[in-house]
Amino acid sequence: MTRLRMVETCLVRCLDRVRKEIADKEQRERRQAEERRPPAPDWFLEPGIGVGALPVAEGT
């Protein structure tokens, strides 16, 4: 029984390390995705009101 507890302890520690590596990798990927996100446009098109109305350009 003692050997099984020792194996269990080793596996729990190993699993903790794997979970930490996964969390670190996910955090890096989220940070990289934020850095790659293009900036917000300084203008956009808004549909006109009514049938056949032309779009309106809006700037900031």
Secondary structure, DSSP 8 states (H G I E B T S, - for coil): -HHHHHHHHHHHHHHHHHHHHHHHHHHHHHHHHHHHS----SEEEE--SSTT---EEEE-
